[in-house]
Amino acid sequence: MSTFDRRIVIVGDSIAGCTAARELRARGHRGPLTMIGADADGCYARPPLSKHVLKSEAAEAERWDLSDLHITSIVDRAVSVDTDTRTVTTVSGADVPYDALIVATGAAARRIAAHGQAGETVLRTFADARALGSRLNQARTAIIVGAGFLGMEVASTCAFRGIEATVVDIDAPLERLLGSFLSESILLRAESASVNFVRVDRPVSLLGNPVVGVELAERTLAADLVVTCAGDVPETSWLDGTGISDRYGVGIDERCTTTVSNIFAAGDVAYSRTAPAQVRSPFWSNAVAQGKVAAASALGLDPTCAPTDDYFWTEILGLAIKVVGPLPLHGDPTVLEGSVDDGSALLQWNHDDGRKTIVAFGMKKPVGLLRRLARESAVPTT
Ligand SMILES: Cc1cc2nc3c(=O)[nH]c(=O)nc-3n(C[C@H](O)[C@H](O)[C@H](O)COP(=O)(O)OP(=O)(O)OC[C@H]3O[C@@H](n4cnc5c(N)ncnc54)[C@H](O)[C@@H]3O)c2cc1C
Protein backbone atom coordinates (compact mmCIF):
# COMPACT_ATOMS: atom_id res chain seq x y z
CA MET A 1 0.00 0.00 0.00
CA SER A 2 1.24 3.49 -0.81
CA THR A 3 1.87 5.68 2.22
CA PHE A 4 -0.69 8.08 0.74
CA ASP A 5 -3.43 5.47 1.27
CA ARG A 6 -2.50 4.48 4.83
CA ARG A 7 -4.97 4.74 7.70
CA ILE A 8 -3.61 7.60 9.74
CA VAL A 9 -4.87 8.34 13.25
CA ILE A 10 -4.10 11.59 15.04
CA VAL A 11 -4.75 11.67 18.78
CA GLY A 12 -5.19 15.26 19.99
CA ASP A 13 -7.12 17.84 17.96
CA SER A 14 -5.47 21.08 19.01
CA ILE A 15 -2.92 23.05 16.99
CA ALA A 16 -0.33 20.25 16.55
CA GLY A 17 -2.97 17.68 15.56
CA CYS A 18 -4.93 20.03 13.30
CA THR A 19 -1.75 21.26 11.60
CA ALA A 20 -0.71 17.65 11.00
CA ALA A 21 -4.13 16.86 9.49
CA ARG A 22 -3.99 19.84 7.14
CA GLU A 23 -0.42 19.03 6.12
CA LEU A 24 -1.26 15.38 5.45
CA ARG A 25 -3.97 16.33 2.99
CA ALA A 26 -1.87 19.14 1.49
CA ARG A 27 0.94 16.67 0.79
CA GLY A 28 -1.29 14.16 -0.94
CA HIS A 29 -2.63 11.80 1.71
CA ARG A 30 -5.92 10.38 0.42
CA GLY A 31 -6.43 7.47 2.82
CA PRO A 32 -8.70 7.39 5.89
CA LEU A 33 -7.79 10.09 8.41
CA THR A 34 -9.18 9.89 11.94
CA MET A 35 -8.74 12.48 14.64
CA ILE A 36 -9.51 11.66 18.27
CA GLY A 37 -9.93 14.61 20.64
CA ALA A 38 -11.01 14.57 24.26
CA ASP A 39 -12.20 18.17 24.53
CA ALA A 40 -15.96 18.61 23.98
CA ASP A 41 -15.25 22.17 22.81
CA GLY A 42 -13.37 20.78 19.81
CA CYS A 43 -10.52 22.49 17.96
CA TYR A 44 -9.60 26.00 19.13
CA ALA A 45 -6.57 28.18 19.82
CA ARG A 46 -5.33 28.47 23.40
CA PRO A 47 -3.32 31.75 23.27
CA PRO A 48 -6.47 33.97 23.06
CA LEU A 49 -7.90 32.29 26.16
CA SER A 50 -5.62 34.21 28.51
CA LYS A 51 -5.43 37.36 26.38
CA HIS A 52 -9.01 38.02 25.20
CA VAL A 53 -11.46 35.40 26.45
CA LEU A 54 -10.82 36.19 30.13
CA LYS A 55 -11.28 39.89 29.52
CA SER A 56 -14.75 39.74 28.04
CA GLU A 57 -17.62 37.34 28.56
CA ALA A 58 -18.63 37.95 24.96
CA ALA A 59 -15.28 36.73 23.60
CA GLU A 60 -15.49 33.37 21.82
CA ALA A 61 -12.69 30.88 21.29
CA GLU A 62 -10.91 31.03 17.94
CA ARG A 63 -12.04 27.80 16.28
CA TRP A 64 -10.82 25.97 13.20
CA ASP A 65 -12.92 24.45 10.48
CA LEU A 66 -11.44 21.22 9.13
CA SER A 67 -14.55 20.12 7.24
CA ASP A 68 -12.74 20.34 3.90
CA LEU A 69 -10.24 17.66 5.00
CA HIS A 70 -12.76 14.77 5.15
CA ILE A 71 -11.70 13.60 8.57
CA THR A 72 -13.48 11.12 10.79
CA SER A 73 -13.65 13.05 14.01
CA ILE A 74 -14.10 11.18 17.29
CA VAL A 75 -14.80 13.17 20.44
CA ASP A 76 -13.42 10.79 23.04
CA ARG A 77 -10.35 10.20 25.18
CA ALA A 78 -7.71 7.71 24.03
CA VAL A 79 -6.86 5.47 26.96
CA SER A 80 -4.38 3.04 25.43
CA VAL A 81 -2.55 2.00 22.30
CA ASP A 82 -1.55 -1.49 21.26
CA THR A 83 1.56 -1.15 19.14
CA ASP A 84 1.43 -4.81 18.01
CA THR A 85 -2.11 -4.75 16.63
CA ARG A 86 -1.78 -1.01 15.86
CA THR A 87 -4.98 -0.01 17.59
CA VAL A 88 -5.92 2.99 19.71
CA THR A 89 -8.64 2.35 22.29
CA THR A 90 -10.83 5.11 23.66
CA VAL A 91 -12.51 5.50 27.04
CA SER A 92 -15.90 4.58 25.59
CA GLY A 93 -14.46 1.36 24.19
CA ALA A 94 -13.92 2.18 20.51
CA ASP A 95 -10.93 0.44 18.88
CA VAL A 96 -9.43 2.57 16.13
CA PRO A 97 -6.89 0.84 13.86
CA TYR A 98 -3.98 2.73 12.30
CA ASP A 99 -1.11 2.22 9.92
CA ALA A 100 0.54 5.40 11.19
CA LEU A 101 -0.20 7.22 14.43
CA ILE A 102 0.49 10.85 15.29
CA VAL A 103 0.57 11.63 19.01
CA ALA A 104 -0.53 15.22 19.59
CA THR A 105 -2.06 15.08 23.06
CA GLY A 106 -0.29 18.18 24.29
CA ALA A 107 -0.13 18.91 27.97
CA ALA A 108 -2.38 19.50 30.96
CA ALA A 109 -2.07 22.27 33.53
CA ARG A 110 0.25 21.31 36.37
CA ARG A 111 -1.72 21.25 39.61
CA ILE A 112 -0.32 21.82 43.07
CA ALA A 113 -3.36 21.02 45.25
CA ALA A 114 -2.88 18.32 47.86
CA HIS A 115 -4.71 15.03 47.40
CA GLY A 116 -8.40 15.64 48.13
CA GLN A 117 -8.03 19.43 48.22
CA ALA A 118 -10.89 20.92 46.19
CA GLY A 119 -11.27 24.15 44.28
CA GLU A 120 -7.93 24.54 42.50
CA THR A 121 -8.35 26.86 39.51
CA VAL A 122 -6.14 26.47 36.41
CA LEU A 123 -6.23 27.78 32.85
CA ARG A 124 -5.61 25.35 30.00
CA THR A 125 -8.90 24.79 28.20
CA PHE A 126 -11.79 26.89 26.93
CA ALA A 127 -13.91 25.41 29.76
CA ASP A 128 -11.23 26.56 32.24
CA ALA A 129 -11.36 30.06 30.70
CA ARG A 130 -15.15 30.20 31.01
CA ALA A 131 -15.02 29.04 34.63
CA LEU A 132 -12.20 31.44 35.50
CA GLY A 133 -13.98 34.30 33.69
CA SER A 134 -17.07 33.88 35.83
CA ARG A 135 -14.97 33.65 39.02
CA LEU A 136 -13.26 36.91 37.98
CA ASN A 137 -16.70 38.53 37.74
CA GLN A 138 -17.16 37.96 41.47
CA ALA A 139 -13.59 38.59 42.66
CA ARG A 140 -12.10 41.71 44.20
CA THR A 141 -8.78 40.07 45.04
CA ALA A 142 -6.80 37.29 43.36
CA ILE A 143 -3.63 35.34 44.01
CA ILE A 144 -1.78 33.93 41.02
CA VAL A 145 0.74 31.19 41.73
CA GLY A 146 3.44 31.42 39.08
CA ALA A 147 5.02 34.44 37.37
CA GLY A 148 5.62 32.79 34.01
CA PHE A 149 3.93 34.09 30.87
CA LEU A 150 0.56 32.52 31.73
CA GLY A 151 0.55 33.82 35.32
CA MET A 152 1.49 37.29 34.09
CA GLU A 153 -1.25 37.24 31.46
CA VAL A 154 -3.82 36.29 34.13
CA ALA A 155 -2.45 39.05 36.40
CA SER A 156 -2.78 41.47 33.46
CA THR A 157 -6.44 40.51 33.09
CA CYS A 158 -6.96 41.10 36.81
CA ALA A 159 -5.38 44.57 36.50
CA PHE A 160 -7.56 45.26 33.43
CA ARG A 161 -10.67 44.25 35.38
CA GLY A 162 -9.74 46.24 38.51
CA ILE A 163 -9.04 43.15 40.61
CA GLU A 164 -6.20 43.44 43.10
CA ALA A 165 -3.74 40.75 42.04
CA THR A 166 -0.83 39.25 43.95
CA VAL A 167 1.60 37.06 42.02
CA VAL A 168 3.61 34.52 44.03
CA ASP A 169 6.75 32.87 42.67
CA ILE A 170 10.29 31.89 43.53
CA ASP A 171 11.58 33.87 40.54
CA ALA A 172 10.81 37.37 39.32
CA PRO A 173 8.24 37.74 36.49
CA LEU A 174 9.27 35.80 33.39
CA GLU A 175 12.86 35.72 34.65
CA ARG A 176 13.38 32.04 33.84
CA LEU A 177 12.51 32.67 30.18
CA LEU A 178 13.36 36.30 29.41
CA GLY A 179 16.15 36.94 31.94
CA SER A 180 16.59 39.63 34.56
CA PHE A 181 16.85 42.60 32.17
CA LEU A 182 13.31 42.27 30.80
CA SER A 183 11.99 40.83 34.06
CA GLU A 184 12.91 44.00 35.92
CA SER A 185 11.13 46.13 33.37
CA ILE A 186 8.02 43.92 33.49
CA LEU A 187 8.08 44.08 37.27
CA LEU A 188 8.10 47.89 37.23
CA ARG A 189 5.19 47.98 34.79
CA ALA A 190 3.26 45.47 36.84
CA GLU A 191 3.80 47.36 40.08
CA SER A 192 2.67 50.58 38.48
CA ALA A 193 -0.53 48.72 37.46
CA SER A 194 -0.96 47.72 41.15
CA VAL A 195 -0.03 44.06 40.62
CA ASN A 196 1.78 42.91 43.79
CA PHE A 197 4.62 40.39 43.89
CA VAL A 198 5.59 38.03 46.65
CA ARG A 199 8.94 36.26 46.16
CA VAL A 200 9.19 32.98 48.01
CA ASP A 201 12.16 30.72 48.57
CA ARG A 202 10.33 27.41 48.07
CA PRO A 203 7.21 26.18 46.30
CA VAL A 204 4.00 27.28 48.05
CA SER A 205 1.05 25.06 48.90
CA LEU A 206 -2.61 25.92 48.61
CA LEU A 207 -4.59 26.88 51.71
CA GLY A 208 -8.06 25.61 52.61
CA ASN A 209 -10.46 23.02 51.25
CA PRO A 210 -11.87 24.43 49.04
CA VAL A 211 -8.86 26.59 48.27
CA VAL A 212 -8.97 30.13 49.70
CA GLY A 213 -5.32 31.18 49.61
CA VAL A 214 -1.71 30.06 49.72
CA GLU A 215 0.57 29.01 52.53
CA LEU A 216 3.95 30.72 52.58
CA ALA A 217 6.81 29.75 54.90
CA GLU A 218 5.74 32.00 57.79
CA ARG A 219 2.34 33.35 56.86
CA THR A 220 -0.71 32.75 54.76
CA LEU A 221 -2.26 34.86 52.01
CA ALA A 222 -5.98 34.72 51.24
CA ALA A 223 -7.99 36.09 48.31
CA ASP A 224 -11.38 35.73 46.64
CA LEU A 225 -9.71 33.70 43.88
CA VAL A 226 -6.51 31.66 43.63
CA VAL A 227 -5.23 30.65 40.18
CA THR A 228 -2.43 28.12 39.71
CA CYS A 229 -0.22 28.91 36.69
CA ALA A 230 2.59 26.53 37.55
CA GLY A 231 3.48 25.06 34.18
CA ASP A 232 2.20 21.99 32.39
CA VAL A 233 2.70 18.25 32.26
CA PRO A 234 2.71 16.20 29.04
CA GLU A 235 -0.45 14.12 28.43
CA THR A 236 1.12 10.69 28.16
CA SER A 237 -0.81 8.45 30.56
CA TRP A 238 -2.58 6.72 27.65
CA LEU A 239 0.84 5.67 26.33
CA ASP A 240 1.97 4.03 29.58
CA GLY A 241 3.69 0.70 29.02
CA THR A 242 4.22 1.19 25.28
CA GLY A 243 7.76 2.60 25.38
CA ILE A 244 6.58 5.61 23.35
CA SER A 245 6.81 8.01 26.30
CA ASP A 246 8.92 8.49 29.37
CA ARG A 247 8.83 10.92 32.27
CA TYR A 248 9.84 13.82 30.01
CA GLY A 249 7.09 13.28 27.45
CA VAL A 250 7.40 11.67 24.01
CA GLY A 251 10.97 11.78 22.69
CA ILE A 252 11.21 12.71 19.00
CA ASP A 253 14.02 13.21 16.50
CA GLU A 254 14.32 15.81 13.70
CA ARG A 255 11.63 13.95 11.75
CA CYS A 256 9.26 13.78 14.72
CA THR A 257 9.60 10.01 14.81
CA THR A 258 9.30 8.34 18.19
CA THR A 259 11.18 5.25 19.30
CA VAL A 260 8.32 3.04 18.03
CA SER A 261 7.93 2.49 14.32
CA ASN A 262 5.07 4.23 12.50
CA ILE A 263 4.40 6.44 15.51
CA PHE A 264 5.17 10.16 15.32
CA ALA A 265 4.63 12.97 17.80
CA ALA A 266 4.25 16.73 17.73
CA GLY A 267 3.60 19.68 20.01
CA ASP A 268 3.59 20.16 23.76
CA VAL A 269 3.67 16.42 24.42
CA ALA A 270 7.05 16.08 22.67
CA TYR A 271 10.67 16.75 23.54
CA SER A 272 13.73 16.40 21.36
CA ARG A 273 15.54 13.16 22.16
CA THR A 274 18.51 14.24 20.05
CA ALA A 275 19.14 17.41 22.10
CA PRO A 276 21.51 17.28 25.08
CA ALA A 277 18.72 17.92 27.62
CA GLN A 278 15.25 16.40 27.65
CA VAL A 279 13.33 19.66 27.70
CA ARG A 280 10.03 20.37 26.04
CA SER A 281 9.47 23.77 24.42
CA PRO A 282 5.71 23.99 24.82
CA PHE A 283 5.01 26.93 22.54
CA TRP A 284 2.60 27.46 19.69
CA SER A 285 5.12 27.83 16.86
CA ASN A 286 6.86 24.59 17.78
CA ALA A 287 3.53 22.75 17.77
CA VAL A 288 2.82 24.08 14.25
CA ALA A 289 6.29 23.17 12.95
CA GLN A 290 6.20 19.69 14.47
CA GLY A 291 2.67 19.06 13.23
CA LYS A 292 3.95 19.65 9.68
CA VAL A 293 7.07 17.53 10.14
CA ALA A 294 5.17 14.63 11.76
CA ALA A 295 2.69 14.63 8.85
CA ALA A 296 5.47 14.55 6.24
CA SER A 297 7.22 11.72 8.07
CA ALA A 298 4.00 9.71 8.34
CA LEU A 299 3.86 9.86 4.53
CA GLY A 300 7.55 9.05 4.13
CA LEU A 301 8.21 12.51 2.66
CA ASP A 302 10.85 15.11 3.46
CA PRO A 303 9.54 17.83 5.76
CA THR A 304 9.22 21.35 4.40
CA CYS A 305 10.42 22.94 7.65
CA ALA A 306 12.50 22.24 10.75
CA PRO A 307 10.77 20.69 13.79
CA THR A 308 11.54 23.73 15.91
CA ASP A 309 10.46 27.31 15.45
CA ASP A 310 11.83 29.62 18.09
CA TYR A 311 9.18 32.35 17.77
CA PHE A 312 7.25 33.06 20.94
CA TRP A 313 4.94 35.88 21.95
CA THR A 314 3.01 37.06 24.96
CA GLU A 315 0.99 40.10 26.01
CA ILE A 316 1.55 41.56 29.44
CA LEU A 317 -0.17 44.68 30.78
CA GLY A 318 -0.99 45.89 27.31
CA LEU A 319 2.54 45.26 26.08
CA ALA A 320 3.06 42.81 23.21
CA ILE A 321 6.36 40.96 23.53
CA LYS A 322 7.57 39.04 20.47
CA VAL A 323 10.69 36.89 20.68
CA VAL A 324 12.62 35.12 17.92
CA GLY A 325 15.68 33.11 18.89
CA PRO A 326 16.97 30.88 21.65
CA LEU A 327 15.74 31.22 25.22
CA PRO A 328 16.47 31.78 28.08
CA LEU A 329 18.06 35.21 27.83
CA HIS A 330 20.98 36.25 30.00
CA GLY A 331 22.65 39.62 30.56
CA ASP A 332 21.85 42.93 28.91
CA PRO A 333 20.88 43.34 25.25
CA THR A 334 21.93 45.75 22.56
CA VAL A 335 19.12 48.25 22.07
CA LEU A 336 18.54 48.43 18.31
CA GLU A 337 15.66 50.88 18.44
CA GLY A 338 13.52 52.70 20.99
CA SER A 339 13.67 52.47 24.75
CA VAL A 340 12.65 49.75 27.20
CA ASP A 341 11.69 52.39 29.79
CA ASP A 342 9.23 53.84 27.29
CA GLY A 343 7.77 50.38 26.65
CA SER A 344 8.76 50.32 22.99
CA ALA A 345 12.10 48.79 22.04
CA LEU A 346 13.79 46.42 19.62
CA LEU A 347 16.46 44.41 21.41
CA GLN A 348 19.18 41.94 20.50
CA TRP A 349 20.90 39.34 22.65
CA ASN A 350 24.08 37.63 21.36
CA HIS A 351 24.59 34.09 22.60
CA ASP A 352 27.98 32.44 23.14
CA ASP A 353 27.36 30.01 20.25
CA GLY A 354 26.93 32.88 17.78
CA ARG A 355 23.15 32.75 17.65
CA LYS A 356 20.98 35.78 18.38
CA THR A 357 17.66 36.46 20.00
CA ILE A 358 15.63 39.44 18.83
CA VAL A 359 12.87 40.86 21.03
CA ALA A 360 10.24 43.41 20.01
CA PHE A 361 9.27 44.75 23.41
CA GLY A 362 6.05 46.68 22.97
CA MET A 363 7.24 47.79 19.52
CA LYS A 364 5.16 46.83 16.48
CA LYS A 365 7.41 44.80 14.19
CA PRO A 366 6.45 42.05 11.76
CA VAL A 367 7.59 38.60 12.83
CA GLY A 368 9.28 38.16 9.43
CA LEU A 369 11.58 41.07 10.20
CA LEU A 370 12.43 39.65 13.63
CA ARG A 371 13.23 36.30 12.02
CA ARG A 372 15.48 37.99 9.46
CA LEU A 373 17.32 39.96 12.14
CA ALA A 374 17.85 36.84 14.22
CA ARG A 375 19.42 35.10 11.20
CA GLU A 376 21.57 37.98 9.95
CA SER A 377 25.00 38.79 11.27
CA ALA A 378 24.57 42.53 10.71
CA VAL A 379 21.78 44.36 12.49
CA PRO A 380 19.76 46.49 10.04
CA THR A 381 16.26 47.14 11.38
CA THR A 382 14.34 48.14 8.30
C1 LIG B 1 -3.99 29.97 28.08
C2 LIG B 1 -2.80 29.69 27.20
C3 LIG B 1 -2.19 30.72 26.52
C4 LIG B 1 -1.09 30.46 25.70
N1 LIG B 1 -0.48 31.51 25.06
C5 LIG B 1 0.59 31.26 24.28
C6 LIG B 1 1.25 32.32 23.61
O1 LIG B 1 0.89 33.49 23.76
N2 LIG B 1 2.31 32.03 22.80
C7 LIG B 1 2.74 30.74 22.63
O2 LIG B 1 3.71 30.52 21.90
N3 LIG B 1 2.14 29.71 23.26
C8 LIG B 1 1.08 29.95 24.07
N4 LIG B 1 0.45 28.91 24.71
C9 LIG B 1 0.96 27.54 24.48
C10 LIG B 1 0.29 26.94 23.23
O3 LIG B 1 -1.09 27.16 23.26
C11 LIG B 1 0.63 25.47 23.18
O4 LIG B 1 2.01 25.38 22.92
C12 LIG B 1 -0.18 24.73 22.12
O5 LIG B 1 -1.54 24.76 22.41
C13 LIG B 1 0.29 23.29 22.04
O6 LIG B 1 -0.52 22.62 21.12
P1 LIG B 1 -0.66 21.03 21.13
O7 LIG B 1 -1.58 20.72 20.01
O8 LIG B 1 0.67 20.41 21.18
O9 LIG B 1 -1.32 20.65 22.54
P2 LIG B 1 -2.62 21.12 23.28
O10 LIG B 1 -3.01 22.49 22.85
O11 LIG B 1 -2.38 20.87 24.72
O12 LIG B 1 -3.76 20.13 22.76
C14 LIG B 1 -3.74 18.76 22.99
C15 LIG B 1 -5.13 18.24 22.70
O13 LIG B 1 -5.11 16.84 22.90
C16 LIG B 1 -6.30 16.46 23.58
N5 LIG B 1 -5.99 15.25 24.36
C17 LIG B 1 -5.15 15.12 25.42
N6 LIG B 1 -5.12 13.84 25.84
C18 LIG B 1 -5.95 13.16 25.01
C19 LIG B 1 -6.32 11.80 24.93
N7 LIG B 1 -5.83 10.87 25.76
N8 LIG B 1 -7.22 11.44 23.96
C20 LIG B 1 -7.71 12.36 23.09
N9 LIG B 1 -7.37 13.67 23.13
C21 LIG B 1 -6.50 14.05 24.08
C22 LIG B 1 -6.63 17.64 24.49
O14 LIG B 1 -8.01 17.66 24.81
C23 LIG B 1 -6.20 18.81 23.61
O15 LIG B 1 -7.27 19.30 22.84
C24 LIG B 1 -0.62 29.14 25.55
C25 LIG B 1 -1.24 28.09 26.26
C26 LIG B 1 -2.32 28.37 27.08
C27 LIG B 1 -2.96 27.24 27.85
The ligand as an SDF file (V2000), in Angstrom:
LIG
                    3D

 53 58  0  0  0  0  0  0  0  0999 V2000
   -3.9880   29.9710   28.0810 C   0  0  0  0  0  0  0  0  0  0  0  0
   -2.8050   29.6880   27.2030 C   0  0  0  0  0  0  0  0  0  0  0  0
   -2.1850   30.7210   26.5240 C   0  0  0  0  0  0  0  0  0  0  0  0
   -1.0900   30.4650   25.6960 C   0  0  0  0  0  0  0  0  0  0  0  0
   -0.4790   31.5060   25.0600 N   0  0  0  0  0  0  0  0  0  0  0  0
    0.5900   31.2580   24.2790 C   0  0  0  0  0  0  0  0  0  0  0  0
    1.2530   32.3240   23.6140 C   0  0  0  0  0  0  0  0  0  0  0  0
    0.8920   33.4860   23.7580 O   0  0  0  0  0  0  0  0  0  0  0  0
    2.3100   32.0330   22.8040 N   0  0  0  0  0  0  0  0  0  0  0  0
    2.7450   30.7410   22.6320 C   0  0  0  0  0  0  0  0  0  0  0  0
    3.7130   30.5240   21.8950 O   0  0  0  0  0  0  0  0  0  0  0  0
    2.1420   29.7100   23.2570 N   0  0  0  0  0  0  0  0  0  0  0  0
    1.0750   29.9480   24.0710 C   0  0  0  0  0  0  0  0  0  0  0  0
    0.4540   28.9070   24.7120 N   0  0  0  0  0  0  0  0  0  0  0  0
    0.9550   27.5440   24.4770 C   0  0  0  0  0  0  0  0  0  0  0  0
    0.2880   26.9410   23.2300 C   0  0  0  0  0  0  0  0  0  0  0  0
   -1.0940   27.1550   23.2640 O   0  0  0  0  0  0  0  0  0  0  0  0
    0.6270   25.4710   23.1840 C   0  0  0  0  0  0  0  0  0  0  0  0
    2.0070   25.3780   22.9200 O   0  0  0  0  0  0  0  0  0  0  0  0
   -0.1760   24.7270   22.1160 C   0  0  0  0  0  0  0  0  0  0  0  0
   -1.5440   24.7620   22.4140 O   0  0  0  0  0  0  0  0  0  0  0  0
    0.2900   23.2860   22.0380 C   0  0  0  0  0  0  0  0  0  0  0  0
   -0.5180   22.6200   21.1220 O   0  0  0  0  0  0  0  0  0  0  0  0
   -0.6600   21.0300   21.1290 P   0  0  0  0  0  0  0  0  0  0  0  0
   -1.5780   20.7210   20.0110 O   0  0  0  0  0  0  0  0  0  0  0  0
    0.6650   20.4050   21.1790 O   0  0  0  0  0  0  0  0  0  0  0  0
   -1.3240   20.6520   22.5420 O   0  0  0  0  0  0  0  0  0  0  0  0
   -2.6220   21.1220   23.2840 P   0  0  0  0  0  0  0  0  0  0  0  0
   -3.0050   22.4930   22.8520 O   0  0  0  0  0  0  0  0  0  0  0  0
   -2.3810   20.8660   24.7210 O   0  0  0  0  0  0  0  0  0  0  0  0
   -3.7600   20.1350   22.7600 O   0  0  0  0  0  0  0  0  0  0  0  0
   -3.7380   18.7640   22.9870 C   0  0  0  0  0  0  0  0  0  0  0  0
   -5.1290   18.2420   22.6970 C   0  0  0  0  0  0  0  0  0  0  0  0
   -5.1090   16.8390   22.8980 O   0  0  0  0  0  0  0  0  0  0  0  0
   -6.2970   16.4570   23.5850 C   0  0  0  0  0  0  0  0  0  0  0  0
   -5.9880   15.2520   24.3630 N   0  0  0  0  0  0  0  0  0  0  0  0
   -5.1520   15.1190   25.4240 C   0  0  0  0  0  0  0  0  0  0  0  0
   -5.1190   13.8400   25.8370 N   0  0  0  0  0  0  0  0  0  0  0  0
   -5.9490   13.1620   25.0060 C   0  0  0  0  0  0  0  0  0  0  0  0
   -6.3210   11.7990   24.9270 C   0  0  0  0  0  0  0  0  0  0  0  0
   -5.8250   10.8680   25.7570 N   0  0  0  0  0  0  0  0  0  0  0  0
   -7.2160   11.4430   23.9630 N   0  0  0  0  0  0  0  0  0  0  0  0
   -7.7100   12.3620   23.0900 C   0  0  0  0  0  0  0  0  0  0  0  0
   -7.3750   13.6710   23.1270 N   0  0  0  0  0  0  0  0  0  0  0  0
   -6.5040   14.0540   24.0800 C   0  0  0  0  0  0  0  0  0  0  0  0
   -6.6290   17.6450   24.4860 C   0  0  0  0  0  0  0  0  0  0  0  0
   -8.0080   17.6640   24.8060 O   0  0  0  0  0  0  0  0  0  0  0  0
   -6.1990   18.8130   23.6080 C   0  0  0  0  0  0  0  0  0  0  0  0
   -7.2660   19.3050   22.8410 O   0  0  0  0  0  0  0  0  0  0  0  0
   -0.6180   29.1360   25.5510 C   0  0  0  0  0  0  0  0  0  0  0  0
   -1.2360   28.0890   26.2610 C   0  0  0  0  0  0  0  0  0  0  0  0
   -2.3180   28.3670   27.0810 C   0  0  0  0  0  0  0  0  0  0  0  0
   -2.9600   27.2360   27.8480 C   0  0  0  0  0  0  0  0  0  0  0  0
  1  2  1  0
  2  3  1  0
  2 52  2  0
  3  4  2  0
  4  5  1  0
  4 50  1  0
  5  6  2  0
  6  7  1  0
  6 13  1  0
  7  8  2  0
  7  9  1  0
  9 10  1  0
 10 11  2  0
 10 12  1  0
 12 13  2  0
 13 14  1  0
 14 15  1  0
 14 50  1  0
 15 16  1  0
 16 17  1  0
 16 18  1  0
 18 19  1  0
 18 20  1  0
 20 21  1  0
 20 22  1  0
 22 23  1  0
 23 24  1  0
 24 25  2  0
 24 26  1  0
 24 27  1  0
 27 28  1  0
 28 29  2  0
 28 30  1  0
 28 31  1  0
 31 32  1  0
 32 33  1  0
 33 34  1  0
 33 48  1  0
 34 35  1  0
 35 36  1  0
 35 46  1  0
 36 37  1  0
 36 45  1  0
 37 38  2  0
 38 39  1  0
 39 40  1  0
 39 45  2  0
 40 41  1  0
 40 42  2  0
 42 43  1  0
 43 44  2  0
 44 45  1  0
 46 47  1  0
 46 48  1  0
 48 49  1  0
 50 51  2  0
 51 52  1  0
 52 53  1  0
M  END
$$$$
